[in-house]
Amino acid sequence: AKGEIMADTTYLDWPFFEDHHRQMARDLAAWAKAELGGKDHAEPADDAALDAETGALAAKLGGAGWLKYTVPAAYGGALENLDARSLCIARQSLGYHSGLADFVFAMQGLGSGSITLYGSDQQKAKYLPGVADGTQIAAFAISEAEGGSDVAAMTTKAELDGGDYVINGAKTWISNAGVAGHYVLFVRTGEAPGAKGISAFVVDADTPGLSVAERINVIAPHPLGTITFSDCRVPAGNMLGQPGEGFKVAMATLDIFRATVAAAALGFARRALDEATARAKSRHLFGQNLSEFQLIQEKIADMAVKIDAAALLTFRAAWVKDVQGQRVTREAAMAKLYATEAAQEVIDQAVQIFGGTGVVSGVPVERLYREIRALRIYEGTSEIQKLIIAGQTLKATNE
């Protein structure tokens, strides 16, 4: 059935997974087909409608238990620790059906991962159960207008005043801006220059001095905006980890979630291939099906190879993180780079196979064409991933 359930699930037989991953993938595929499948409806008309749909999806994902994979078992989660393979399976499955559902799931993880990794028991107890049930919408605030790829260039600062830190500055490109109940915020506290002088805080959205300055409308609608801080007072107890550890907190969090961006791209690409093959088999011209033309077969072959290569890199990175328990800087960067670039190419070819229909607003491949583009930018651009991979490779050959 086109666009309802993933055609190729042979990846589940690979040795990267345990039986609970395989069962989760099957259960989520069935749930997503029932709850998200076939709903290629009109996109939200405005910010209010978008925010309402984001909240509704969080409640739906939380109610069904899928957000339990974004927090550890001690605080209402599904597994003892954050499990990169489960997160990747979830993002691939949700991305297959709905870019917004994938976004909501991803942000619950990214916007609470730093609390899971570095939070006190009190901080975890306050925020994580609500993240798991979808009532506490999470956000991750690191990017600034002049400090996106160059995290160390951030200028938003926090100064200690008695028992509080007073925060001034602005963050932009913030997912869930205006929707979130809390922000995991990275600011300059000045213990040292550059990356060593940054600290992480968890800041409640209703804290006086925090405001949403603007909403940013992008080609695939997701809640996104700029938040500003004007003498925003945050208790010192809201710090995650130690003063000056913020860069470490951010990198450790991204180390878990970077491979999941690759998984979302993989879900988009799998959907595009399934849509394209169904179209090629049913479209009749020049006396035969489109699928019988060798030029179309070449496209299908290229798409299939790219998807399998992306899947291997993605699940390799997740397996290394979960099983070997080490930093996966190189593996995650490779997965994120390759899977997002490959998915863009796969989706572009799917649009081509659809012909004129492929650029009609709301058609699944047209929606995917807009969804995929941002993944080559966020959580480290493709160019930054190449620098990371080169750095890791050169370091390995020097040792």
N, C-alpha and C positions, 0 to 999 in steps of 0.2 A: 504494500500500500504506500503510494508515493507520499513522502513528507510526513509519515506518521511514525515509522520505526526504522532505525538504522539498518541498511541492507547488510553491511559487512560487520559481523561481530566476532570474526575469527581472532582478533587481537586478544580476546579474553582467554584463549588457549595458551598464550605466551607465558613463559616462566616468570615474568615480572610480578604476577598476581597470586594472591592466596584465594582460597575458596570464598571467603567472606566478600572479597572485592568482586568476584564473578557474580555472586548472588545480588550484591548491591546494584551492580550494573544492570542486571536483568529486571530487578524490582523498579529501579528508577526509570528504565526505558518504558516499562508498562505504565507507570504513573504519569510520566511526561506525555506519552501518547494520549492518555485519557484526559489529562488536565490542560495540556498545552498544545497538543497536536491538532493540526487543521485549523488553528486559530490565527490565520494570516489576516487579521482584521486591520482596520484603519489605525494608524498610530495616534497617540494622544494629541488632542488639538492644541493644548496649551500647557504651560508649566503646572497649573493646578491639576489637570487631568493626568499628566505624567507623574506627579507626586502621588496622586491617589492610586495609580496603577502600581507604582513602586511599593507603596505600603501594602497594597492588597497582595502583591506577589510575595513579599516578605512574610505576611501572615499565612499565606497558602503553603509556602515552602517550610515555614516553621511548624505549622499544624501537621504537615505530613511527615515531619521528622527529618527532613533533608538538611536543615541548617544545623542539626546536631553534629554534623561532620566538621563544622567550623570551630568547635570548642572541645576541650578535653572532657572525659567522662565525669571527672570530679565536680564539674559545674554544669552538668546536664548534657554533656556531649555523648557521641556514639561510641568513640574509641578512647583508650587511655590517653593517647597523645594525638596531636595533629598528624594526620596521615596523608602524605602528598599524593599517594596513588588514589585514595578515595576522593580527594579534592579534584584531581585531574579527571577521574571518571565522571564526577558530578558535573564539572564544567563542560566536558565534551557532550554529555547527554543533554544538559539544559541548553547549551549553545546550538545544538542540532535543531531545537524547536523554537527557541525564543532568546534573542540577544538580550532583552531586558531581564528575563529570568536568570540568565547566566550572570548578568551584571549584579543583580541583587545578591545572589549567592556569593559571588566573588568578593563583594564589598563587606558582607558580614564576616568573611574570613580575614580579609586584609585589614579591616577596621577594628579587629579584635585580636589579631595574631600577636601584636606587640604586648597586649595585656596578658595573653596566655603565656608568652615567653618570659616577660620581665615584670609582670605585675605582682603586687603583694597578694596574699590570700584575701585580704579585705577588698582590694580592687577587683580581683577575679570574681568574688562572690557578688559584688555590686553590679557588674556589667555583663558577665558571660552568660548567665542563665537567660537573660532577656534577648541576647544575640541568638541563642540556640532556638528560642521559640518564636523569633521573628517580631517581638514587640519592641526591641531595642535596636534601632537602625544605626549601623556603624559607619564611620568614615575615617579616612587616613589623609592627613593634611601635611604634605611635605613640600610640594612644588610652589614656586613663586614666579612672578613675572620675569625676573632676571635670574632665577635659580631653579631651572627645571632639571636638565641633564647634569648641570653643575650644582650638586646638592650643597657643597661647601660654600657656595656663593650666597646662601640665604642671609637675609638681613632682619627678618622678624626676630625680635629679641625679648627675653624675659629677665627682669632684674629682681633680685631678692629684696623684699621689704618686710621685715619682721618674719611672720610665719607664712607669708604669701609670696608668690612670684607675680610681678606686674608685667603683662604682655602687651607689646605694641608692634603693629605691622600688618601684613596681609598675606594671604595664601590664595593661589588661583588654580584653576583646573581641578577643583576639589569635587570628586564624585560624592553624591548624596548631600551636597551643600544645601541647607535649608530643609532637608528631610531627616537628617541624622539626629539621634538623641545624644550622641557624643562624638567627639573628634579625637583621634590619636594625633597629637600635634608635635611637630619638631621645630624647635626654636633655638636661637643662639643665646647661650648663657655665658659664654666668654671665658671658659676655663683655659682655653688655648686658642690659637688662631685656626682658621679652616675647619676641617671636619671634626677636630678634637674638641671644639668648643660648643657643641650642639647637645641639647638635652631633649628628652621626650616626656610629654605629659598627656594625661587623659583629661579632656576638658568637656564638661557638660554643655550642650548646645544652648541652654538657657542662662549661661553665665553672663552677668552684666558686662557690657563692653565688647561682647562677641556679636557681630552682625553679618548677615549675608548682604554683601554690597551689590552684587549683580548675579543674574543667571546667564549662563553661556549656552546658546543653542547650537548644537552640532548636527552633522548630517544624519547620524543615527541617534534619535532622541534618547538621552539618558539625563537624569538630574545632575547638573554640573554647574559650578559657580565659583565666585570669589568671596572669601570671608575675610573680614577685617577685625582687628583687635585694637581697641582704644582704652588704655589703662584697664585692661581686663585682668582681674585679680583671681588667681588660682592658688588654692592651698598647696604648700610645698609637698604635702602628702600625696598629691596627684602626680608626682613625677614617677615615670616608669624607669626602673634601674637607678643608676647613680648619676650625679651631675657630670656632664661631659660624655656620657655614654650613648647619646641619642643617635649618632651615626651608626654605631654598632647595633643598636636596637632596630633601626630602619633596615640595615643590610641583612640582619638575621631573619627579619620578617619577610623581606623580599626574596630571600633565599628559598623559603618554603613556597611562596606564591608565584614566583616567576615562571616555573614550569606549568602552572595552571593556566597562564595566559596562552601558552602553546596549546594546551588541551582545549581551550575555548576555540582557538583558530581551527583546530582539528575537527571540532564539532560543526563549525560553519562549513568547512571544506567537505566533510562527509555528506552534509545535507545538499550542498551544491552538486556533488557527483550523483547522488541519488535522483535529484530533480532532473539533471542533465541526461542521465541514462533513460529515465522514464520518458522524457520528451523525445529523445532520439529514436526510441523504439516505436513511439506512437505517431510521430510526424511523418507524413507521406509526401514525397515530391519526386518528380522525374521518374515516376513509375516504381519507386521502391521506398523502403523506410530510410529515414535519415541515418539510422545506425548502420546501414549497409555501405555507406560511403567511407572509403579508406581514410580520407582527411578527418572525418569525425571519429573514426576508430583510433587514429593517432592521438587526437585530443583526449579521448577517454583513457587511453593507455598512459599518457603523461600524467593525467590527473590521479589515476590509481597509484602510480609509482610515488608521486609526491606525497600522497596521503599516507601510504605505508611507511615511507622514510620519516615523515613528521611524527607518526605514531611511535616508531621505534625510538627516536630521539627523546620524545616527550616522556614515555613510560620508563625509559632508561634513567632519565634524570630523577624521576619520582622514586624509582626503586633504589637508586644510590642514596637518596636522602633518607628513605625509610629504613632500609636494611643495613646499609653501611654506616648510617648515622653521622655522616660527615658533611662539611660544606659542599655544596654542589654548584659552586660559582660557574665553573666551566661548562658542566653538563646542562645546567639550567639556561645559561646564555645561548648555548648551541641550539637547544630545543626551542627557545623563544624566538631566536633569529630565524631558524629554518622554517618552523611551523607557520609563523605569521606571514613570511614572504611567500611560502609555497601556497598557503591558503588563498592569498590574494590572486595568485596565478590561476589556481583551480577555479575560483569563483568567476574570474574574468572569462575563462573559457566556457564556463556554464552559461554565462550571459550570452556569449557568442553562439552557442548551440541553440539557445532559445530564439535567436534573431531579434526581430522588433519587439516581440513580447517580453524579452529579457530586460528591457529598459522601461517597462510600464510600472508606474508607482505601485508598490504594495505586492507585486509578484515576488515570491520567495527569493529568487536569485537576485532581483534588484535590491531587496532589503539586505541580503547578505553582502552585496557589493558595497553598500554603505557601512554595514556593521564591521567588516573586516579592516577597513582602512586605519582606524584608530589603534588597532592592536600592534601595528608596526611602530607606534610612537610611545604609548604609555608603558609604565614600569620599565623604562630604559629603551630608547630608540634602537632600531636595527644597527645604526652606526655605533652606538655605545656598546651594544652586545659584541660587535666585531672587535672593538678595542679591548673588551674584557677577555674575549677568547684569545686574542693575540698575546695579551699580557700573561695569561695563564700558560699558554704554550711556550712562550719565551722563558718564563720562569722555570718550567719543567725541564727545558733543555739545558738550563744553566746549572742545575743541581747535580 
